[in-house]
Amino acid sequence: MSVSIAKEAQPRAQCALKQSPILDLRHVQVENVDDALFISGSVSSFYHKQLAQEIVRAVANGASVVNSISVES
């Protein structure tokens, strides 16, 4: 039985966000849903939303990334 790419990447992605020097990103959640990485939560700027996406994409190992983060001002 093979493990999906997204399932293997999820803990790495969550860890990468938790280690971010940007506090907003430490509260973003990463879930493996239908072989894709879904990122959710809220951040204070569009820049942080994009940054979270790029951090997850860097460790996603080819898995799809769906960014559902909301920007709260």
Phi and psi restraints in degrees (range 20) as a CNS / XPLOR table:
assign (resid 1 and name C) (resid 2 and name N)
       (resid 2 and name CA) (resid 2 and name C) 1.0 -95.1 20.0 2
assign (resid 2 and name N) (resid 2 and name CA)
       (resid 2 and name C) (resid 3 and name N) 1.0 149.0 20.0 2
assign (resid 2 and name C) (resid 3 and name N)
       (resid 3 and name CA) (resid 3 and name C) 1.0 -94.8 20.0 2
assign (resid 3 and name N) (resid 3 and name CA)
       (resid 3 and name C) (resid 4 and name N) 1.0 137.4 20.0 2
assign (resid 3 and name C) (resid 4 and name N)
       (resid 4 and name CA) (resid 4 and name C) 1.0 -68.1 20.0 2
assign (resid 4 and name N) (resid 4 and name CA)
       (resid 4 and name C) (resid 5 and name N) 1.0 153.1 20.0 2
assign (resid 4 and name C) (resid 5 and name N)
       (resid 5 and name CA) (resid 5 and name C) 1.0 -58.5 20.0 2
assign (resid 5 and name N) (resid 5 and name CA)
       (resid 5 and name C) (resid 6 and name N) 1.0 -43.7 20.0 2
assign (resid 5 and name C) (resid 6 and name N)
       (resid 6 and name CA) (resid 6 and name C) 1.0 -64.8 20.0 2
assign (resid 6 and name N) (resid 6 and name CA)
       (resid 6 and name C) (resid 7 and name N) 1.0 -38.9 20.0 2
assign (resid 6 and name C) (resid 7 and name N)
       (resid 7 and name CA) (resid 7 and name C) 1.0 -65.2 20.0 2
assign (resid 7 and name N) (resid 7 and name CA)
       (resid 7 and name C) (resid 8 and name N) 1.0 -39.0 20.0 2
assign (resid 7 and name C) (resid 8 and name N)
       (resid 8 and name CA) (resid 8 and name C) 1.0 -69.8 20.0 2
assign (resid 8 and name N) (resid 8 and name CA)
       (resid 8 and name C) (resid 9 and name N) 1.0 -35.3 20.0 2
assign (resid 8 and name C) (resid 9 and name N)
       (resid 9 and name CA) (resid 9 and name C) 1.0 -79.6 20.0 2
assign (resid 9 and name N) (resid 9 and name CA)
       (resid 9 and name C) (resid 10 and name N) 1.0 -23.5 20.0 2
assign (resid 9 and name C) (resid 10 and name N)
       (resid 10 and name CA) (resid 10 and name C) 1.0 -55.8 20.0 2
assign (resid 10 and name N) (resid 10 and name CA)
       (resid 10 and name C) (resid 11 and name N) 1.0 -49.6 20.0 2
assign (resid 10 and name C) (resid 11 and name N)
       (resid 11 and name CA) (resid 11 and name C) 1.0 -64.1 20.0 2
assign (resid 11 and name N) (resid 11 and name CA)
       (resid 11 and name C) (resid 12 and name N) 1.0 -36.0 20.0 2
assign (resid 11 and name C) (resid 12 and name N)
       (resid 12 and name CA) (resid 12 and name C) 1.0 -64.5 20.0 2
assign (resid 12 and name N) (resid 12 and name CA)
       (resid 12 and name C) (resid 13 and name N) 1.0 -41.9 20.0 2
assign (resid 12 and name C) (resid 13 and name N)
       (resid 13 and name CA) (resid 13 and name C) 1.0 -65.6 20.0 2
assign (resid 13 and name N) (resid 13 and name CA)
       (resid 13 and name C) (resid 14 and name N) 1.0 -44.9 20.0 2
assign (resid 13 and name C) (resid 14 and name N)
       (resid 14 and name CA) (resid 14 and name C) 1.0 -62.7 20.0 2
assign (resid 14 and name N) (resid 14 and name CA)
       (resid 14 and name C) (resid 15 and name N) 1.0 -41.9 20.0 2
assign (resid 14 and name C) (resid 15 and name N)
       (resid 15 and name CA) (resid 15 and name C) 1.0 -63.8 20.0 2
assign (resid 15 and name N) (resid 15 and name CA)
       (resid 15 and name C) (resid 16 and name N) 1.0 -42.3 20.0 2
assign (resid 15 and name C) (resid 16 and name N)
       (resid 16 and name CA) (resid 16 and name C) 1.0 -60.9 20.0 2
assign (resid 16 and name N) (resid 16 and name CA)
       (resid 16 and name C) (resid 17 and name N) 1.0 -40.2 20.0 2
assign (resid 16 and name C) (resid 17 and name N)
       (resid 17 and name CA) (resid 17 and name C) 1.0 -70.0 20.0 2
assign (resid 17 and name N) (resid 17 and name CA)
       (resid 17 and name C) (resid 18 and name N) 1.0 -40.7 20.0 2
assign (resid 17 and name C) (resid 18 and name N)
       (resid 18 and name CA) (resid 18 and name C) 1.0 -63.5 20.0 2
assign (resid 18 and name N) (resid 18 and name CA)
       (resid 18 and name C) (resid 19 and name N) 1.0 -26.7 20.0 2
assign (resid 18 and name C) (resid 19 and name N)
       (resid 19 and name CA) (resid 19 and name C) 1.0 -90.8 20.0 2
assign (resid 19 and name N) (resid 19 and name CA)
       (resid 19 and name C) (resid 20 and name N) 1.0 0.4 20.0 2
assign (resid 19 and name C) (resid 20 and name N)
       (resid 20 and name CA) (resid 20 and name C) 1.0 -66.1 20.0 2
assign (resid 20 and name N) (resid 20 and name CA)
       (resid 20 and name C) (resid 21 and name N) 1.0 142.1 20.0 2
assign (resid 20 and name C) (resid 21 and name N)
       (resid 21 and name CA) (resid 21 and name C) 1.0 -72.2 20.0 2
assign (resid 21 and name N) (resid 21 and name CA)
       (resid 21 and name C) (resid 22 and name N) 1.0 -9.9 20.0 2
assign (resid 21 and name C) (resid 22 and name N)
       (resid 22 and name CA) (resid 22 and name C) 1.0 -93.2 20.0 2
assign (resid 22 and name N) (resid 22 and name CA)
       (resid 22 and name C) (resid 23 and name N) 1.0 113.8 20.0 2
assign (resid 22 and name C) (resid 23 and name N)
       (resid 23 and name CA) (resid 23 and name C) 1.0 -55.0 20.0 2
assign (resid 23 and name N) (resid 23 and name CA)
       (resid 23 and name C) (resid 24 and name N) 1.0 -41.9 20.0 2
assign (resid 23 and name C) (resid 24 and name N)
       (resid 24 and name CA) (resid 24 and name C) 1.0 -51.3 20.0 2
assign (resid 24 and name N) (resid 24 and name CA)
       (resid 24 and name C) (resid 25 and name N) 1.0 -41.7 20.0 2
assign (resid 24 and name C) (resid 25 and name N)
       (resid 25 and name CA) (resid 25 and name C) 1.0 -73.5 20.0 2
assign (resid 25 and name N) (resid 25 and name CA)
       (resid 25 and name C) (resid 26 and name N) 1.0 -22.2 20.0 2
assign (resid 25 and name C) (resid 26 and name N)
       (resid 26 and name CA) (resid 26 and name C) 1.0 -69.0 20.0 2
assign (resid 26 and name N) (resid 26 and name CA)
       (resid 26 and name C) (resid 27 and name N) 1.0 -17.9 20.0 2
assign (resid 26 and name C) (resid 27 and name N)
       (resid 27 and name CA) (resid 27 and name C) 1.0 -100.6 20.0 2
assign (resid 27 and name N) (resid 27 and name CA)
       (resid 27 and name C) (resid 28 and name N) 1.0 -0.4 20.0 2
assign (resid 27 and name C) (resid 28 and name N)
       (resid 28 and name CA) (resid 28 and name C) 1.0 -76.0 20.0 2
assign (resid 28 and name N) (resid 28 and name CA)
       (resid 28 and name C) (resid 29 and name N) 1.0 139.0 20.0 2
assign (resid 28 and name C) (resid 29 and name N)
       (resid 29 and name CA) (resid 29 and name C) 1.0 -103.7 20.0 2
assign (resid 29 and name N) (resid 29 and name CA)
       (resid 29 and name C) (resid 30 and name N) 1.0 145.6 20.0 2
assign (resid 29 and name C) (resid 30 and name N)
       (resid 30 and name CA) (resid 30 and name C) 1.0 -122.7 20.0 2
assign (resid 30 and name N) (resid 30 and name CA)
       (resid 30 and name C) (resid 31 and name N) 1.0 127.3 20.0 2
assign (resid 30 and name C) (resid 31 and name N)
       (resid 31 and name CA) (resid 31 and name C) 1.0 -126.5 20.0 2
assign (resid 31 and name N) (resid 31 and name CA)
       (resid 31 and name C) (resid 32 and name N) 1.0 148.5 20.0 2
assign (resid 31 and name C) (resid 32 and name N)
       (resid 32 and name CA) (resid 32 and name C) 1.0 -95.1 20.0 2
assign (resid 32 and name N) (resid 32 and name CA)
       (resid 32 and name C) (resid 33 and name N) 1.0 111.2 20.0 2
assign (resid 32 and name C) (resid 33 and name N)
       (resid 33 and name CA) (resid 33 and name C) 1.0 -131.3 20.0 2
assign (resid 33 and name N) (resid 33 and name CA)
       (resid 33 and name C) (resid 34 and name N) 1.0 121.7 20.0 2
assign (resid 33 and name C) (resid 34 and name N)
       (resid 34 and name CA) (resid 34 and name C) 1.0 51.6 20.0 2
assign (resid 34 and name N) (resid 34 and name CA)
       (resid 34 and name C) (resid 35 and name N) 1.0 46.4 20.0 2
assign (resid 34 and name C) (resid 35 and name N)
       (resid 35 and name CA) (resid 35 and name C) 1.0 60.3 20.0 2
assign (resid 35 and name N) (resid 35 and name CA)
       (resid 35 and name C) (resid 36 and name N) 1.0 29.5 20.0 2
assign (resid 35 and name C) (resid 36 and name N)
       (resid 36 and name CA) (resid 36 and name C) 1.0 -134.1 20.0 2
assign (resid 36 and name N) (resid 36 and name CA)
       (resid 36 and name C) (resid 37 and name N) 1.0 156.2 20.0 2
assign (resid 36 and name C) (resid 37 and name N)
       (resid 37 and name CA) (resid 37 and name C) 1.0 -96.5 20.0 2
assign (resid 37 and name N) (resid 37 and name CA)
       (resid 37 and name C) (resid 38 and name N) 1.0 117.5 20.0 2
assign (resid 37 and name C) (resid 38 and name N)
       (resid 38 and name CA) (resid 38 and name C) 1.0 -101.2 20.0 2
assign (resid 38 and name N) (resid 38 and name CA)
       (resid 38 and name C) (resid 39 and name N) 1.0 125.0 20.0 2
assign (resid 38 and name C) (resid 39 and name N)
       (resid 39 and name CA) (resid 39 and name C) 1.0 -109.3 20.0 2
assign (resid 39 and name N) (resid 39 and name CA)
       (resid 39 and name C) (resid 40 and name N) 1.0 134.8 20.0 2
assign (resid 39 and name C) (resid 40 and name N)
       (resid 40 and name CA) (resid 40 and name C) 1.0 -143.7 20.0 2
assign (resid 40 and name N) (resid 40 and name CA)
       (resid 40 and name C) (resid 41 and name N) 1.0 167.6 20.0 2
assign (resid 40 and name C) (resid 41 and name N)
       (resid 41 and name CA) (resid 41 and name C) 1.0 131.1 20.0 2
assign (resid 41 and name N) (resid 41 and name CA)
       (resid 41 and name C) (resid 42 and name N) 1.0 -163.7 20.0 2
assign (resid 41 and name C) (resid 42 and name N)
       (resid 42 and name CA) (resid 42 and name C) 1.0 -137.0 20.0 2
assign (resid 42 and name N) (resid 42 and name CA)
       (resid 42 and name C) (resid 43 and name N) 1.0 145.5 20.0 2
assign (resid 42 and name C) (resid 43 and name N)
       (resid 43 and name CA) (resid 43 and name C) 1.0 -132.3 20.0 2
assign (resid 43 and name N) (resid 43 and name CA)
       (resid 43 and name C) (resid 44 and name N) 1.0 169.4 20.0 2
assign (resid 43 and name C) (resid 44 and name N)
       (resid 44 and name CA) (resid 44 and name C) 1.0 -92.3 20.0 2
assign (resid 44 and name N) (resid 44 and name CA)
       (resid 44 and name C) (resid 45 and name N) 1.0 -5.6 20.0 2
assign (resid 44 and name C) (resid 45 and name N)
       (resid 45 and name CA) (resid 45 and name C) 1.0 -151.8 20.0 2
assign (resid 45 and name N) (resid 45 and name CA)
       (resid 45 and name C) (resid 46 and name N) 1.0 157.1 20.0 2
assign (resid 45 and name C) (resid 46 and name N)
       (resid 46 and name CA) (resid 46 and name C) 1.0 -63.4 20.0 2
assign (resid 46 and name N) (resid 46 and name CA)
       (resid 46 and name C) (resid 47 and name N) 1.0 -34.9 20.0 2
assign (resid 46 and name C) (resid 47 and name N)
       (resid 47 and name CA) (resid 47 and name C) 1.0 -58.6 20.0 2
assign (resid 47 and name N) (resid 47 and name CA)
       (resid 47 and name C) (resid 48 and name N) 1.0 -44.3 20.0 2
assign (resid 47 and name C) (resid 48 and name N)
       (resid 48 and name CA) (resid 48 and name C) 1.0 -66.1 20.0 2
assign (resid 48 and name N) (resid 48 and name CA)
       (resid 48 and name C) (resid 49 and name N) 1.0 -34.8 20.0 2
assign (resid 48 and name C) (resid 49 and name N)
       (resid 49 and name CA) (resid 49 and name C) 1.0 -61.8 20.0 2
assign (resid 49 and name N) (resid 49 and name CA)
       (resid 49 and name C) (resid 50 and name N) 1.0 -46.6 20.0 2
assign (resid 49 and name C) (resid 50 and name N)
       (resid 50 and name CA) (resid 50 and name C) 1.0 -66.8 20.0 2
assign (resid 50 and name N) (resid 50 and name CA)
       (resid 50 and name C) (resid 51 and name N) 1.0 -40.0 20.0 2
assign (resid 50 and name C) (resid 51 and name N)
       (resid 51 and name CA) (resid 51 and name C) 1.0 -62.4 20.0 2
assign (resid 51 and name N) (resid 51 and name CA)
       (resid 51 and name C) (resid 52 and name N) 1.0 -43.3 20.0 2
assign (resid 51 and name C) (resid 52 and name N)
       (resid 52 and name CA) (resid 52 and name C) 1.0 -59.5 20.0 2
assign (resid 52 and name N) (resid 52 and name CA)
       (resid 52 and name C) (resid 53 and name N) 1.0 -43.2 20.0 2
assign (resid 52 and name C) (resid 53 and name N)
       (resid 53 and name CA) (resid 53 and name C) 1.0 -61.2 20.0 2
assign (resid 53 and name N) (resid 53 and name CA)
       (resid 53 and name C) (resid 54 and name N) 1.0 -43.8 20.0 2
assign (resid 53 and name C) (resid 54 and name N)
       (resid 54 and name CA) (resid 54 and name C) 1.0 -69.7 20.0 2
assign (resid 54 and name N) (resid 54 and name CA)
       (resid 54 and name C) (resid 55 and name N) 1.0 -34.4 20.0 2
assign (resid 54 and name C) (resid 55 and name N)
       (resid 55 and name CA) (resid 55 and name C) 1.0 -63.5 20.0 2
assign (resid 55 and name N) (resid 55 and name CA)
       (resid 55 and name C) (resid 56 and name N) 1.0 -44.9 20.0 2
assign (resid 55 and name C) (resid 56 and name N)
       (resid 56 and name CA) (resid 56 and name C) 1.0 -67.5 20.0 2
assign (resid 56 and name N) (resid 56 and name CA)
       (resid 56 and name C) (resid 57 and name N) 1.0 -43.4 20.0 2
assign (resid 56 and name C) (resid 57 and name N)
       (resid 57 and name CA) (resid 57 and name C) 1.0 -60.0 20.0 2
assign (resid 57 and name N) (resid 57 and name CA)
       (resid 57 and name C) (resid 58 and name N) 1.0 -34.7 20.0 2
assign (resid 57 and name C) (resid 58 and name N)
       (resid 58 and name CA) (resid 58 and name C) 1.0 -64.1 20.0 2
assign (resid 58 and name N) (resid 58 and name CA)
       (resid 58 and name C) (resid 59 and name N) 1.0 -26.1 20.0 2
assign (resid 58 and name C) (resid 59 and name N)
       (resid 59 and name CA) (resid 59 and name C) 1.0 -112.9 20.0 2
assign (resid 59 and name N) (resid 59 and name CA)
       (resid 59 and name C) (resid 60 and name N) 1.0 5.3 20.0 2
assign (resid 59 and name C) (resid 60 and name N)
       (resid 60 and name CA) (resid 60 and name C) 1.0 -73.1 20.0 2
assign (resid 60 and name N) (resid 60 and name CA)
       (resid 60 and name C) (resid 61 and name N) 1.0 -16.0 20.0 2
assign (resid 60 and name C) (resid 61 and name N)
       (resid 61 and name CA) (resid 61 and name C) 1.0 55.8 20.0 2
assign (resid 61 and name N) (resid 61 and name CA)
       (resid 61 and name C) (resid 62 and name N) 1.0 35.9 20.0 2
assign (resid 61 and name C) (resid 62 and name N)
       (resid 62 and name CA) (resid 62 and name C) 1.0 94.6 20.0 2
assign (resid 62 and name N) (resid 62 and name CA)
       (resid 62 and name C) (resid 63 and name N) 1.0 -8.5 20.0 2
assign (resid 62 and name C) (resid 63 and name N)
       (resid 63 and name CA) (resid 63 and name C) 1.0 -69.7 20.0 2
assign (resid 63 and name N) (resid 63 and name CA)
       (resid 63 and name C) (resid 64 and name N) 1.0 149.5 20.0 2
assign (resid 63 and name C) (resid 64 and name N)
       (resid 64 and name CA) (resid 64 and name C) 1.0 -66.4 20.0 2
assign (resid 64 and name N) (resid 64 and name CA)
       (resid 64 and name C) (resid 65 and name N) 1.0 144.2 20.0 2
assign (resid 64 and name C) (resid 65 and name N)
       (resid 65 and name CA) (resid 65 and name C) 1.0 -120.0 20.0 2
assign (resid 65 and name N) (resid 65 and name CA)
       (resid 65 and name C) (resid 66 and name N) 1.0 125.5 20.0 2
assign (resid 65 and name C) (resid 66 and name N)
       (resid 66 and name CA) (resid 66 and name C) 1.0 -113.5 20.0 2
assign (resid 66 and name N) (resid 66 and name CA)
       (resid 66 and name C) (resid 67 and name N) 1.0 118.9 20.0 2
assign (resid 66 and name C) (resid 67 and name N)
       (resid 67 and name CA) (resid 67 and name C) 1.0 -97.4 20.0 2
assign (resid 67 and name N) (resid 67 and name CA)
       (resid 67 and name C) (resid 68 and name N) 1.0 106.6 20.0 2
assign (resid 67 and name C) (resid 68 and name N)
       (resid 68 and name CA) (resid 68 and name C) 1.0 -110.5 20.0 2
assign (resid 68 and name N) (resid 68 and name CA)
       (resid 68 and name C) (resid 69 and name N) 1.0 21.2 20.0 2
assign (resid 68 and name C) (resid 69 and name N)
       (resid 69 and name CA) (resid 69 and name C) 1.0 -70.6 20.0 2
assign (resid 69 and name N) (resid 69 and name CA)
       (resid 69 and name C) (resid 70 and name N) 1.0 137.5 20.0 2
assign (resid 69 and name C) (resid 70 and name N)
       (resid 70 and name CA) (resid 70 and name C) 1.0 -99.6 20.0 2
assign (resid 70 and name N) (resid 70 and name CA)
       (resid 70 and name C) (resid 71 and name N) 1.0 150.0 20.0 2
assign (resid 70 and name C) (resid 71 and name N)
       (resid 71 and name CA) (resid 71 and name C) 1.0 -105.0 20.0 2
assign (resid 71 and name N) (resid 71 and name CA)
       (resid 71 and name C) (resid 72 and name N) 1.0 117.3 20.0 2
assign (resid 71 and name C) (resid 72 and name N)
       (resid 72 and name CA) (resid 72 and name C) 1.0 -107.9 20.0 2
assign (resid 72 and name N) (resid 72 and name CA)
       (resid 72 and name C) (resid 73 and name N) 1.0 124.8 20.0 2
